[in-house]
Amino acid sequence: MEEDDYSSVPRGETAGRIIRRSIFTFLQKYHYFTSTAALLAFPFAVSTLLLQAFLPSSLLLTFVQHRLRSLFLAAGFPPSSELFIILNLKLSQTIVTYILLLPFSISFLLIAKASIIKSFSNHRPAEEHAFSSWISLYKPLFRTQICNSLVILSANATCFSLIFFAFNCFDVLGISSPGALLFVSATGAVVYSIILANTYIICNLALVLSGVEKRGGYLAILKACVLIQGRTATALSLAVLINMGLAAVEALFQYRIVTAYRHALSPKSSMAFEAMFIAYLYSILLVLDTIVGCIFFKSCKTAFKIDQGDGHSIQIQIEDVNAKTFACLNTLIELP
């Protein structure tokens, strides 16, 4: 598919249509996506599944939980709130997962994404397998990934500041009933989820945009914020579908490998092959996620160009009407 050819991308595509187009694109280049791209993402998939399996018993997770608990208590967060327990656990898991997966995410995963984005933007199939062409896309992807991390960190800090401010306001006003704490906790959870979800979809779109336009950094994130206007619901639907698939594969790994390994007296070679197959399925979903991001980016850019054209057309019509009105007024003035 040509990089600047948007005639084949309908305006205002729904999430279901984008998924169907993504699957069709995946099947068109099935051998490339299931071999080169999937194998590049395979180390990241293996590390993610292994980390999800052994994270609950990690000493690093316990250490981070204790440090965050002390931080929350010092900030005035009520320890009796359910939101306190949930945020402490989820944020600790996110921090530990990000730290341990960082070497794989900025190397294997970004190179895999670069190879997929490259397949959308050139006419010569031989260049898809060229490592030098992937490296040319890797640099802007790397810069955008670093900026994405800072943006996500800022979004988390903003959410926690708002939640802490709300709890402190209730404390100053002397409102400490269980119903009030439950209301603030529920509201904080909803606001936190909405802000983080929008941040993640903007960062994912910025990553694809930086690969297509070969410009990384904060400028890609700002462009993604402009392109995604009016398409947030579609982006959230796509993110939910992909994350459900990834969560299903993670649950399959837990059930088939982790549970069997803990109950088995001696590990079998078949378990290792099954684990590799599940990790390969996970990498396939990661490839499909990037394909969905590319199709969604093209859809957003097409809608944006059409909207800009409609706005320009409306502006010309308004200027034309103003000119005719001005001519009519001049004619009336000149009449005796």
C-alpha positions in Angstrom: 0.0 0.0 0.0 1.4 3.4 -1.0 2.3 5.7 1.8 0.4 8.7 0.5 -2.4 6.9 -1.3 -5.5 7.3 0.8 -8.1 6.8 -1.9 -8.7 3.2 -0.8 -9.3 4.1 2.8 -12.9 5.2 3.5 -13.7 8.1 5.7 -14.9 7.5 9.2 -14.2 3.7 9.3 -15.7 1.8 12.3 -13.6 -0.4 14.5 -15.0 -3.6 13.0 -14.1 -2.4 9.5 -10.6 -1.5 10.5 -10.2 -5.0 12.1 -11.4 -6.7 8.9 -9.1 -4.5 6.7 -6.2 -5.3 9.1 -6.8 -9.1 8.9 -7.1 -8.8 5.1 -3.7 -7.0 5.0 -2.2 -9.6 7.3 -3.3 -12.4 5.0 -2.0 -10.6 1.9 1.5 -10.6 3.4 1.0 -13.7 5.5 4.5 -15.2 5.0 6.3 -11.9 5.8 4.2 -11.1 8.9 4.3 -14.6 10.3 8.0 -15.1 9.7 10.1 -11.9 9.8 7.9 -9.6 11.8 6.7 -12.3 14.3 10.1 -13.6 14.9 11.4 -10.1 15.6 8.7 -9.7 18.2 9.1 -13.2 19.6 11.8 -12.3 22.3 9.6 -9.5 23.6 6.6 -11.9 23.7 8.6 -14.6 25.6 9.9 -12.1 28.2 6.4 -10.7 28.7 4.8 -14.0 29.3 7.5 -15.2 31.6 7.4 -12.0 33.6 3.6 -12.2 34.0 4.1 -15.7 35.3 6.7 -15.0 37.9 5.9 -11.4 38.8 3.6 -12.1 41.8 6.5 -13.8 43.6 9.1 -11.2 42.7 11.0 -9.5 45.5 11.3 -6.4 43.3 7.5 -6.1 43.2 7.2 -6.4 47.0 9.9 -3.7 47.4 8.1 -1.3 45.0 4.7 -2.0 46.7 6.2 -1.0 50.1 7.8 2.1 48.7 4.6 3.2 47.0 2.5 2.5 50.1 4.8 4.8 52.1 4.5 7.5 49.4 0.7 7.2 49.3 0.4 7.4 53.1 2.7 10.4 53.2 0.5 12.2 50.6 -2.6 11.7 52.7 -4.2 8.8 50.8 -6.6 7.0 53.1 -5.3 3.4 53.6 -8.8 2.1 54.2 -9.9 3.0 50.6 -10.2 0.2 48.1 -8.7 2.5 45.5 -5.6 2.7 47.6 -5.1 -1.1 47.5 -5.9 -1.4 43.8 -3.7 1.5 42.7 -0.8 0.3 44.8 -0.9 -3.2 43.3 -1.5 -2.1 39.7 1.0 0.7 39.7 3.7 -1.5 41.3 3.1 -4.2 38.6 3.3 -1.5 35.9 6.5 -0.1 37.2 8.3 -3.4 37.6 7.0 -4.7 34.2 8.2 -1.5 32.4 11.6 -1.7 34.0 12.2 -5.3 33.3 10.8 -5.3 29.8 12.5 -2.0 28.8 15.5 -3.6 27.1 13.2 -5.9 25.0 10.6 -3.1 24.2 13.2 -0.6 22.9 15.1 -3.3 20.8 13.1 -6.3 19.5 9.6 -4.7 19.7 10.6 -1.5 18.0 12.5 -3.2 15.3 9.5 -5.5 14.7 7.2 -2.4 14.5 9.7 -0.8 12.1 9.6 -3.8 9.8 5.8 -3.8 9.8 5.5 -0.1 9.1 8.1 -0.4 6.4 5.9 -3.0 4.6 3.2 -0.3 4.3 5.4 2.4 2.8 7.4 1.0 -0.1 6.7 -0.7 -3.5 9.7 -3.0 -3.6 9.1 -6.2 -1.5 12.9 -6.8 -1.4 13.3 -3.7 0.8 11.0 -5.1 3.4 13.7 -7.6 4.5 16.5 -5.0 4.4 17.8 -4.4 7.9 19.1 -0.9 6.9 15.6 0.1 6.0 14.3 -0.9 9.4 17.1 1.0 11.2 16.1 4.2 9.3 12.7 3.9 10.9 14.0 2.7 14.3 15.6 6.1 15.2 12.3 8.1 15.1 10.5 5.2 16.8 13.0 5.2 19.6 12.7 8.9 20.2 8.9 8.7 20.2 9.0 5.7 22.6 11.1 7.7 25.1 8.7 10.7 24.8 5.7 8.3 25.2 7.2 7.1 28.4 7.5 10.6 29.7 4.0 11.5 28.7 2.6 8.4 30.4 4.5 9.2 33.5 3.2 12.7 33.5 -0.4 11.4 33.0 0.0 9.1 36.0 1.4 11.9 38.1 -1.4 14.2 37.1 -4.1 11.6 38.0 -2.5 10.9 41.4 -2.2 14.6 42.1 -5.9 15.1 41.4 -6.9 12.1 43.5 -4.7 13.2 46.4 -6.2 16.7 46.2 -9.7 15.4 46.3 -9.0 13.2 49.3 -7.3 16.1 51.1 -10.2 18.4 50.4 -12.6 15.9 51.9 -10.3 15.5 54.9 -10.1 19.3 55.4 -13.9 19.6 55.2 -14.2 16.9 57.8 -16.0 14.4 55.5 -14.8 11.0 56.3 -17.8 8.7 55.9 -17.4 5.4 54.1 -19.9 6.6 51.5 -17.9 9.7 50.7 -14.7 7.7 50.4 -16.4 5.2 48.2 -17.7 8.0 45.9 -14.3 9.7 45.6 -12.6 6.3 45.0 -15.1 5.4 42.3 -14.8 8.8 40.6 -11.0 8.7 40.9 -10.9 5.2 39.3 -13.1 6.3 36.4 -11.1 9.5 35.8 -7.8 7.7 36.1 -8.9 5.0 33.6 -10.2 7.6 31.0 -7.0 9.7 31.2 -4.7 6.7 30.9 -6.7 5.1 28.1 -6.6 8.2 26.0 -2.9 8.7 26.7 -2.1 5.1 25.6 -4.0 5.3 22.3 -2.4 8.7 21.5 1.0 7.3 22.2 0.4 4.2 20.1 -0.8 6.4 17.2 2.2 8.7 17.6 4.5 5.7 17.3 3.0 4.7 14.0 3.0 8.3 12.8 6.7 8.7 13.6 7.5 5.5 11.6 5.4 6.6 8.6 6.7 10.2 8.5 10.2 9.3 9.9 9.9 12.1 12.5 10.0 11.2 16.1 9.7 13.0 19.4 7.0 15.2 20.9 6.0 16.5 17.5 4.6 13.1 16.6 2.6 13.1 19.8 1.1 16.5 19.1 0.2 15.4 15.5 -1.4 12.3 16.9 -3.5 14.5 19.3 -4.8 16.4 16.2 -5.4 13.4 14.0 -7.4 11.4 16.7 -10.0 14.1 17.2 -13.4 12.6 16.6 -12.0 9.1 16.4 -11.3 8.4 20.1 -14.2 6.0 20.5 -12.9 3.9 17.5 -9.4 3.9 18.9 -10.6 2.8 22.3 -12.6 0.0 20.7 -9.6 -1.2 18.8 -7.4 -1.1 21.9 -10.0 -3.1 23.9 -10.2 -5.8 21.2 -6.4 -6.2 20.9 -5.9 -6.1 24.7 -8.6 -8.8 25.1 -6.7 -11.0 22.7 -3.4 -10.5 24.5 -5.0 -11.1 27.9 -6.5 -14.3 26.5 -3.1 -15.6 25.4 -1.6 -14.6 28.8 -4.3 -16.6 30.5 -3.7 -19.5 28.3 0.0 -19.4 29.2 -0.8 -19.3 32.9 -3.2 -22.3 32.6 -1.2 -24.5 30.2 2.4 -23.8 31.2 2.7 -22.1 34.6 0.1 -24.2 36.4 1.3 -27.4 34.8 4.9 -26.6 35.6 4.2 -26.0 39.3 2.3 -29.3 39.6 4.6 -31.4 37.5 7.2 -33.5 39.2 9.6 -33.1 36.3 9.2 -30.7 33.4 8.6 -32.3 30.0 10.0 -31.2 26.7 6.4 -30.9 25.3 5.8 -28.1 27.8 8.7 -26.1 26.3 7.4 -26.5 22.8 3.9 -25.6 23.9 5.2 -22.5 25.7 7.1 -21.5 22.5 3.9 -21.9 20.5 1.9 -19.7 22.9 4.6 -17.1 22.8 4.5 -17.2 19.0 0.7 -16.6 19.1 1.4 -13.6 21.4 3.9 -12.2 18.9 1.4 -12.7 16.1 -1.1 -10.5 18.1 1.6 -7.9 18.6 2.2 -7.8 14.8 -1.6 -7.6 14.2 -1.7 -4.7 16.7 0.8 -2.7 14.7 -1.1 -3.5 11.5 -4.3 -2.2 13.1 -2.4 0.9 14.2 -1.2 1.6 10.6 -4.7 1.1 9.1 -6.2 3.3 11.8 -3.6 6.0 11.1 -4.4 6.0 7.4 -8.1 6.3 8.2 -7.5 9.2 10.6 -5.3 11.0 8.1 -7.8 10.5 5.3 -10.7 11.9 7.5 -8.5 14.8 8.5 -7.6 15.7 4.9 -11.3 15.5 3.9 -12.3 17.7 6.9 -9.7 20.2 6.0 -11.0 20.2 2.4 -14.6 20.7 3.6 -13.5 23.5 5.8 -11.7 25.2 2.9 -14.7 24.8 0.7 -17.0 26.3 3.4 -14.6 29.2 3.8 -14.7 29.9 0.0 -18.5 29.7 -0.1 -18.7 32.2 2.8 -16.3 34.6 1.1 -18.3 34.3 -2.1 -21.6 35.1 -0.3 -20.0 38.0 1.4 -18.7 39.3 -1.9 -22.2 39.1 -3.5 -23.8 40.8 -0.5 -21.2 43.6 -0.7 -22.0 44.0 -4.4 -25.7 44.2 -3.7 -25.2 46.8 -1.1 -23.1 48.9 -3.5 -25.9 48.7 -6.1 -28.5 49.8 -3.6 -26.4 52.7 -2.6 -25.9 53.9 -6.2 -29.6 53.8 -6.9 -31.3 57.3 -7.1 
